Amino acid sequence: MSGYRRRLHGGGHRITQYLAGARELLHRYDDAPPEARAVLDAAADARRFGAGEHLPQSFVQAAAAAYLDPRHWETQTDTWRATWFTRALTYTAKPCRGVPGPLTPKVAPPGQPRAADGPLQLSDYLKQHLEETRRLDLPPAGFWAAAEGNLLTIDDRVALADAARRRWRLRLAAELFDAPAQAGHSTALLGLARIHLSIGDEQRADLLFARAADQGSGEALGDWYWLRKNQGDEAGAHYIDRRAADAGEVASMLRLAVAEMTDAERDEMDERFRSDLAEAAARAGHTDIVDYLTALTAKSWTESGAAQLEREARENGYEEGQGYLSGLWRLAHDAEARTRAYEAGAAQSHPEALYELAHLREEAGSAEDAIELLRRAARSGHDEGASALAWRLRERGDLTEAEYWFHELVRRGHPDHWMDLASMCLSAGDPPGLCTATSMRRPLERSS
């Protein structure tokens, strides 16, 4: 019997009790009356958008009110309307077969009474369930207003503000960011900078990136660098890169190190890397670097090979395996062999091979081939391929299909693409949140 099985077996009735309680939590949510369902949805949305586990009752009550159906509210008695929140908490606090209820008051320390208006805590199991089932649901405007007017922590407020920003609720996001930004909160300053940049106010964005950088934000330095770089301000970008390098930002250190190299030093570095690559090939039983890389590429399409490649990439300072592999191919100076390796994977419809081959086709000037390869990768579940496809479709004016893929990426759990979609709609002259496709319009309209 495995260690895990022994531990589960030893837990005996406790495991059975937990599983029964978990099922009861879902039943309790599904069968909740409207007022309790509104409270649970509001709490779940706050948690999935980054708020901490202890939610102030004043916030939950104000937020949940926005989830209540106005028509249902109007048909209720004055007594019902006066006691809806109390009844909702009574329902959500009731234990479920030996485990705490869906939403319960925070447990007081030993020897201290529990405060009647103390913070509320959502069940971890229900939180995970609702993160999945509600991932496409956008909360009503009253949810964000509740975050503005109630006693959340500064970090909770900033987290919800950034969630609003990524869902294109820019005015509400700016209001939530404002007070923390005034107090010098680096993430709030960065969020405001990104809002101003997204609406084309580069001057204000520049000032806010600078303030966020002064408060220690490495992300702000990176965004600020690219803003100046895209504006053609090479001197300003270089100054920011030096600041970022001094602060320990690896990308900036690498850019500056390469920029300061002479051609002879770059050649020497490449030769040293090729020598190391040849040694690695020999250890793997290959006499030729290209044969080694071809085998390594094919192996990367298996689960074990991909895991090994990721480990080697991290050991060599890369964030992900395919980027590392692409760097090795560039050192080999054999574009044809690299293309053949990825063609072999694409013939097997491997998503990563399709994605990499698309980039090679694009570099060779075959834009249509690249689009079709990205389309195949995206349909196979490759999220980077879907993102690249959506942007290329947008750039060439195929907005209907671009819209579909941005929506699909949101469905797959990448909410930042709400902003890409909204930006595309604005650029196309549509009002915010009103793209043409019915499948896209419906989830966006729920946020208004």
GUDO-898429 format. One record per residue (C-alpha): residue number from 0; x, y, z. Coordinates in nm, 3 decimals. Each point is the difference from the previous one (the first is absolute). Example, Ala and Ser with C-alpha at 12.3 -4.5 7.8 and 13.67 -1.06 7.14 Angstrom:
BEGIN
> resi;X;Y;Z
> 0;1.230;-0.450;0.780
> 1;0.137;0.344;-0.066
This chain:
BEGIN
> resi;X;Y;Z
> 0;0.000;0.000;0.000
> 1;0.142;0.342;-0.097
> 2;0.076;0.269;0.256
> 3;-0.294;0.208;-0.120
> 4;-0.237;-0.296;0.020
> 5;0.121;-0.085;0.353
> 6;-0.061;0.358;0.111
> 7;-0.349;0.000;-0.153
> 8;-0.074;-0.343;0.148
> 9;0.122;0.118;0.341
> 10;-0.227;0.302;-0.022
> 11;-0.293;-0.241;-0.009
> 12;-0.335;0.159;0.066
> 13;0.149;0.352;-0.009
> 14;0.065;-0.026;-0.376
> 15;-0.350;-0.139;-0.056
> 16;-0.143;0.283;0.209
> 17;0.193;0.260;-0.201
> 18;-0.115;-0.139;-0.334
> 19;-0.361;-0.014;0.118
> 20;0.030;0.358;0.126
> 21;0.148;0.117;-0.329
> 22;-0.294;-0.145;-0.193
> 23;-0.240;0.161;0.245
> 24;0.173;0.339;-0.053
> 25;-0.078;-0.021;-0.372
> 26;-0.359;-0.102;0.071
> 27;-0.032;0.290;0.244
> 28;0.125;0.241;-0.266
> 29;-0.222;-0.143;-0.275
> 30;-0.309;0.005;0.224
> 31;0.068;0.339;0.159
> 32;-0.286;0.250;0.015
> 33;0.061;0.320;-0.202
> 34;0.138;0.204;0.289
> 35;0.249;-0.271;0.103
> 36;0.100;-0.065;-0.361
> 37;0.074;0.372;-0.043
> 38;0.220;0.002;0.311
> 39;0.192;-0.310;-0.112
> 40;0.053;0.130;-0.354
> 41;0.123;0.336;0.128
> 42;0.243;-0.164;0.243
> 43;0.122;-0.244;-0.267
> 44;0.060;0.280;-0.250
> 45;0.194;0.199;0.258
> 46;0.224;-0.299;0.073
> 47;0.060;-0.091;-0.365
> 48;0.094;0.362;-0.073
> 49;0.269;-0.002;0.268
> 50;-0.161;0.108;0.329
> 51;0.126;-0.171;0.315
> 52;-0.182;-0.280;0.179
> 53;-0.158;0.227;0.265
> 54;-0.267;0.221;-0.161
> 55;-0.163;0.285;0.196
> 56;-0.373;-0.052;0.051
> 57;-0.067;0.356;-0.114
> 58;0.167;-0.073;-0.332
> 59;-0.176;-0.335;-0.051
> 60;-0.340;0.154;0.077
> 61;0.051;0.298;-0.231
> 62;0.141;-0.216;-0.280
> 63;-0.264;-0.273;0.031
> 64;-0.280;0.258;-0.027
> 65;0.109;0.059;-0.361
> 66;-0.052;-0.370;-0.080
> 67;-0.365;-0.001;0.116
> 68;-0.265;0.001;-0.273
> 69;-0.180;0.338;0.023
> 70;-0.327;-0.157;-0.112
> 71;0.021;-0.262;0.277
> 72;0.091;0.270;0.251
> 73;-0.306;0.208;-0.088
> 74;-0.239;-0.289;0.059
> 75;0.127;-0.072;0.354
> 76;-0.140;0.130;0.329
> 77;0.161;0.279;0.201
> 78;0.104;-0.258;0.260
> 79;0.174;-0.212;-0.266
> 80;0.186;0.302;-0.135
> 81;0.107;0.107;0.349
> 82;0.137;-0.343;0.096
> 83;0.129;-0.147;-0.327
> 84;0.368;0.018;0.093
> 85;-0.048;-0.148;0.346
> 86;-0.198;-0.290;-0.145
> 87;0.263;-0.053;-0.269
> 88;0.278;-0.028;0.261
> 89;-0.207;-0.239;0.208
> 90;-0.035;-0.223;-0.306
> 91;0.368;0.018;-0.104
> 92;0.138;-0.053;0.354
> 93;-0.180;-0.329;0.062
> 94;0.253;-0.291;0.009
> 95;-0.004;-0.255;-0.280
> 96;0.030;-0.357;0.128
> 97;0.277;0.080;0.244
> 98;0.184;0.270;-0.198
> 99;-0.058;0.377;0.027
> 100;-0.272;0.157;-0.214
> 101;0.058;0.176;-0.332
> 102;0.062;0.343;0.155
> 103;0.068;0.030;0.371
> 104;0.111;0.268;0.248
> 105;0.372;-0.003;0.078
> 106;0.076;-0.215;0.304
> 107;0.101;0.210;0.302
> 108;0.325;-0.078;0.188
> 109;-0.033;-0.222;0.310
> 110;-0.165;0.177;0.289
> 111;-0.140;0.284;-0.211
> 112;-0.363;0.044;-0.111
> 113;-0.074;0.003;-0.370
> 114;-0.093;0.346;-0.128
> 115;-0.353;0.017;-0.137
> 116;0.119;0.210;-0.295
> 117;0.336;-0.174;-0.043
> 118;0.148;-0.097;-0.338
> 119;-0.134;-0.291;-0.204
> 120;0.192;-0.291;-0.144
> 121;-0.097;-0.193;-0.316
> 122;0.049;-0.377;-0.003
> 123;0.323;-0.088;-0.187
> 124;-0.175;-0.285;-0.180
> 125;-0.285;0.222;-0.116
> 126;0.247;0.275;-0.096
> 127;0.186;-0.240;-0.233
> 128;-0.326;-0.127;-0.148
> 129;-0.136;0.350;-0.069
> 130;0.332;0.123;-0.141
> 131;-0.054;-0.253;-0.276
> 132;-0.375;0.029;-0.053
> 133;-0.010;0.383;0.020
> 134;0.320;0.072;-0.193
> 135;-0.194;0.163;-0.286
> 136;-0.244;0.189;0.221
> 137;0.062;0.371;0.042
> 138;-0.135;0.154;0.322
> 139;-0.252;0.286;-0.002
> 140;0.112;0.360;0.040
> 141;-0.120;-0.002;0.362
> 142;0.268;-0.256;0.086
> 143;0.278;0.245;-0.086
> 144;-0.183;0.286;0.174
> 145;-0.013;-0.212;0.317
> 146;0.377;-0.043;-0.016
> 147;0.034;0.377;-0.025
> 148;-0.209;0.081;0.306
> 149;0.075;-0.275;0.255
> 150;0.278;-0.098;0.233
> 151;0.215;-0.229;-0.212
> 152;0.374;-0.012;0.062
> 153;0.216;0.209;-0.234
> 154;0.135;-0.313;-0.168
> 155;-0.353;-0.137;-0.051
> 156;-0.109;0.331;-0.150
> 157;0.297;0.003;-0.238
> 158;-0.060;-0.361;-0.102
> 159;-0.366;0.073;-0.084
> 160;0.103;0.318;-0.181
> 161;0.237;-0.196;-0.222
> 162;-0.271;-0.257;-0.067
> 163;-0.229;0.285;-0.109
> 164;0.275;0.142;-0.223
> 165;0.059;-0.334;-0.170
> 166;-0.372;-0.020;-0.070
> 167;-0.005;0.348;-0.155
> 168;-0.192;0.160;0.289
> 169;0.252;0.282;-0.017
> 170;-0.190;0.275;0.179
> 171;-0.082;-0.227;0.295
> 172;0.356;-0.135;0.003
> 173;0.142;0.353;0.010
> 174;-0.227;0.091;0.293
> 175;0.114;-0.308;0.193
> 176;0.366;0.062;-0.079
> 177;-0.014;0.369;0.092
> 178;0.029;-0.001;0.382
> 179;0.274;-0.269;0.016
> 180;0.187;0.179;-0.279
> 181;-0.019;0.328;0.191
> 182;0.158;-0.186;0.293
> 183;0.284;-0.122;-0.224
> 184;-0.113;-0.360;-0.058
> 185;0.221;-0.116;-0.288
> 186;-0.250;-0.246;-0.150
> 187;-0.276;0.262;0.007
> 188;0.227;0.252;-0.174
> 189;0.090;-0.264;-0.259
> 190;-0.369;-0.080;-0.056
> 191;-0.085;0.367;-0.054
> 192;0.293;0.033;-0.241
> 193;-0.125;-0.294;-0.203
> 194;-0.351;0.147;-0.012
> 195;0.131;0.331;-0.136
> 196;0.218;-0.182;-0.251
> 197;-0.296;-0.210;-0.120
> 198;-0.204;0.315;-0.074
> 199;0.289;0.169;-0.179
> 200;0.112;0.246;0.272
> 201;0.370;-0.080;-0.027
> 202;0.113;0.314;0.182
> 203;-0.200;-0.083;0.314
> 204;0.098;-0.367;-0.027
> 205;0.367;0.101;-0.012
> 206;-0.029;0.200;0.323
> 207;-0.181;-0.282;0.179
> 208;0.249;-0.266;-0.118
> 209;0.274;0.222;0.143
> 210;-0.179;0.031;0.335
> 211;-0.062;-0.376;0.016
> 212;0.366;-0.064;-0.082
> 213;0.104;0.240;0.278
> 214;-0.208;-0.216;0.237
> 215;0.194;-0.309;-0.103
> 216;-0.215;-0.156;-0.275
> 217;0.212;-0.206;-0.239
> 218;-0.302;-0.054;-0.226
> 219;-0.039;0.377;-0.030
> 220;0.362;0.034;-0.111
> 221;-0.063;-0.261;-0.271
> 222;-0.319;0.170;-0.126
> 223;0.164;0.342;0.020
> 224;0.300;-0.122;-0.203
> 225;-0.224;-0.129;-0.281
> 226;-0.207;0.319;0.000
> 227;0.311;0.212;-0.058
> 228;0.140;-0.254;-0.246
> 229;-0.319;0.003;-0.208
> 230;0.003;0.380;0.005
> 231;0.349;-0.005;-0.152
> 232;0.161;0.147;0.314
> 233;0.312;-0.218;-0.001
> 234;0.181;0.211;0.262
> 235;-0.297;-0.014;0.237
> 236;-0.045;-0.373;-0.054
> 237;0.371;-0.057;0.066
> 238;-0.019;0.198;0.327
> 239;-0.298;-0.205;0.117
> 240;0.172;-0.324;-0.100
> 241;0.300;0.096;0.214
> 242;-0.229;0.072;0.296
> 243;-0.168;-0.336;-0.046
> 244;0.334;-0.181;-0.028
> 245;0.124;0.168;0.317
> 246;-0.321;-0.122;0.169
> 247;0.079;-0.357;-0.107
> 248;-0.235;-0.037;-0.298
> 249;0.153;-0.285;-0.203
> 250;-0.143;0.102;-0.341
> 251;0.155;0.347;0.031
> 252;0.335;-0.140;0.111
> 253;0.006;-0.231;-0.302
> 254;-0.096;0.280;-0.242
> 255;0.272;0.227;0.134
> 256;0.263;-0.274;0.007
> 257;-0.065;-0.093;-0.364
> 258;-0.013;0.366;-0.109
> 259;0.341;0.066;0.156
> 260;0.168;-0.295;-0.173
> 261;0.223;0.048;-0.301
> 262;-0.059;-0.212;-0.311
> 263;0.305;-0.207;0.091
> 264;-0.137;-0.062;0.350
> 265;-0.337;-0.107;-0.140
> 266;0.172;-0.241;-0.239
> 267;0.207;-0.138;0.287
> 268;-0.310;-0.051;0.215
> 269;-0.184;-0.177;-0.283
> 270;0.300;-0.226;-0.058
> 271;0.015;-0.085;0.370
> 272;-0.371;-0.088;-0.001
> 273;0.044;-0.214;-0.314
> 274;0.286;-0.184;0.170
> 275;-0.220;-0.070;0.303
> 276;-0.276;-0.116;-0.236
> 277;0.238;-0.236;-0.177
> 278;0.101;-0.151;0.335
> 279;-0.367;-0.049;0.091
> 280;-0.057;-0.169;-0.337
> 281;0.294;-0.233;0.057
> 282;-0.125;-0.097;0.347
> 283;-0.335;-0.088;-0.159
> 284;0.172;-0.222;-0.258
> 285;-0.014;0.238;-0.298
> 286;0.301;0.103;-0.209
> 287;-0.184;0.291;-0.159
> 288;-0.171;0.296;0.171
> 289;-0.283;0.007;-0.254
> 290;-0.077;-0.371;0.054
> 291;-0.001;0.061;0.374
> 292;-0.236;0.298;-0.026
> 293;-0.229;-0.188;-0.236
> 294;-0.026;-0.285;0.252
> 295;-0.044;0.246;0.289
> 296;-0.278;0.178;-0.189
> 297;-0.186;-0.324;-0.071
> 298;0.040;-0.108;0.362
> 299;-0.142;0.333;0.119
> 300;-0.339;-0.104;-0.144
> 301;-0.026;-0.280;0.259
> 302;-0.103;0.066;0.360
> 303;0.330;-0.118;0.150
> 304;0.204;0.182;-0.266
> 305;-0.187;0.326;0.057
> 306;0.061;-0.026;0.376
> 307;0.372;-0.066;-0.057
> 308;0.024;0.296;-0.239
> 309;-0.168;0.230;0.255
> 310;0.254;-0.106;0.265
> 311;0.295;0.062;-0.231
> 312;-0.146;0.336;-0.101
> 313;-0.028;0.117;0.361
> 314;0.353;-0.120;0.074
> 315;0.122;0.218;-0.288
> 316;-0.196;0.312;0.098
> 317;-0.299;-0.037;-0.236
> 318;-0.360;0.033;0.113
> 319;-0.140;-0.273;-0.225
> 320;0.123;-0.298;-0.197
> 321;-0.090;0.087;-0.358
> 322;0.166;0.341;0.027
> 323;0.316;-0.176;0.115
> 324;-0.027;-0.252;-0.286
> 325;-0.045;0.280;-0.254
> 326;0.316;0.163;0.134
> 327;0.192;-0.324;-0.048
> 328;-0.123;-0.027;-0.360
> 329;0.118;0.355;-0.072
> 330;0.347;-0.096;0.122
> 331;0.002;-0.295;-0.241
> 332;-0.042;0.237;-0.298
> 333;-0.205;-0.258;-0.193
> 334;-0.344;0.144;-0.073
> 335;-0.089;-0.279;-0.242
> 336;0.060;-0.276;0.255
> 337;-0.196;0.193;0.261
> 338;-0.292;0.039;-0.241
> 339;0.005;-0.371;-0.087
> 340;-0.005;-0.091;0.370
> 341;-0.310;0.208;0.063
> 342;-0.163;-0.118;-0.323
> 343;0.029;-0.355;0.131
> 344;-0.183;0.098;0.317
> 345;-0.262;0.199;-0.189
> 346;-0.069;-0.306;-0.217
> 347;-0.097;-0.174;0.326
> 348;-0.215;0.307;0.090
> 349;0.203;0.068;0.313
> 350;-0.115;0.344;0.127
> 351;0.347;0.125;0.098
> 352;0.148;-0.104;-0.334
> 353;-0.285;0.173;-0.185
> 354;0.060;0.317;0.204
> 355;0.376;0.005;-0.058
> 356;-0.036;-0.081;-0.370
> 357;-0.248;0.287;-0.033
> 358;0.269;0.240;0.121
> 359;0.250;-0.143;-0.247
> 360;-0.247;0.037;-0.287
> 361;-0.070;0.358;0.108
> 362;0.373;0.080;0.006
> 363;0.022;-0.142;-0.352
> 364;-0.279;0.232;-0.118
> 365;-0.279;-0.261;-0.026
> 366;-0.264;0.181;0.205
> 367;-0.294;-0.213;-0.120
> 368;0.181;-0.325;0.084
> 369;0.085;0.141;0.342
> 370;-0.364;0.092;0.066
> 371;-0.121;-0.349;-0.091
> 372;0.264;-0.166;0.221
> 373;-0.095;0.226;0.291
> 374;-0.364;-0.087;-0.061
> 375;0.082;-0.372;0.024
> 376;0.205;0.057;0.316
> 377;-0.279;0.205;0.158
> 378;-0.261;-0.265;-0.082
> 379;0.226;-0.256;0.168
> 380;-0.008;0.198;0.325
> 381;0.323;0.202;-0.034
> 382;-0.079;0.327;0.180
> 383;0.307;0.189;-0.125
> 384;-0.095;-0.104;-0.351
> 385;-0.355;0.123;0.054
> 386;0.129;0.335;0.129
> 387;0.241;0.042;-0.291
> 388;-0.277;-0.094;-0.243
> 389;-0.245;0.251;0.150
> 390;0.249;0.285;-0.028
> 391;0.101;-0.081;-0.356
> 392;-0.365;-0.026;-0.104
> 393;-0.066;0.335;0.163
> 394;0.297;0.158;-0.177
> 395;-0.123;-0.111;-0.342
> 396;-0.358;0.112;0.071
> 397;-0.169;-0.338;0.048
> 398;-0.181;0.121;0.312
> 399;-0.272;-0.265;0.014
> 400;0.243;-0.290;0.037
> 401;0.235;0.206;0.220
> 402;-0.295;0.069;0.228
> 403;-0.079;-0.371;0.019
> 404;0.355;-0.089;0.109
> 405;0.024;0.279;0.258
> 406;-0.327;-0.132;0.145
> 407;0.130;-0.357;-0.009
> 408;0.314;0.105;0.190
> 409;-0.217;0.157;0.270
> 410;-0.199;-0.324;0.017
> 411;0.326;-0.190;0.045
> 412;0.085;0.209;0.306
> 413;0.190;0.304;-0.134
> 414;-0.212;0.301;0.105
> 415;0.258;0.256;-0.119
> 416;-0.132;-0.058;-0.350
> 417;-0.320;0.185;0.095
> 418;0.214;0.312;-0.036
> 419;0.131;-0.109;-0.340
> 420;-0.356;-0.059;-0.115
> 421;-0.129;0.331;0.132
> 422;0.294;0.184;-0.156
> 423;-0.075;-0.165;-0.335
> 424;-0.365;0.103;0.023
> 425;0.094;0.359;0.076
> 426;0.248;0.012;-0.287
> 427;-0.269;-0.134;-0.232
> 428;-0.239;0.276;0.107
> 429;-0.228;-0.217;0.215
> 430;-0.119;0.123;0.340
> 431;0.189;-0.165;0.291
> 432;-0.113;-0.356;0.051
> 433;-0.217;-0.023;-0.313
> 434;0.179;-0.213;-0.255
> 435;-0.188;-0.144;-0.292
> 436;-0.017;-0.370;0.081
> 437;-0.295;-0.106;0.214
> 438;0.218;-0.251;0.187
> 439;0.227;0.283;0.107
> 440;-0.264;0.264;0.066
> 441;-0.189;-0.197;0.262
> 442;0.275;-0.043;0.265
> 443;0.113;0.358;-0.046
> 444;-0.350;0.140;0.045
> 445;-0.030;-0.168;0.339
> 446;0.268;0.238;0.134
> 447;-0.201;0.314;-0.075
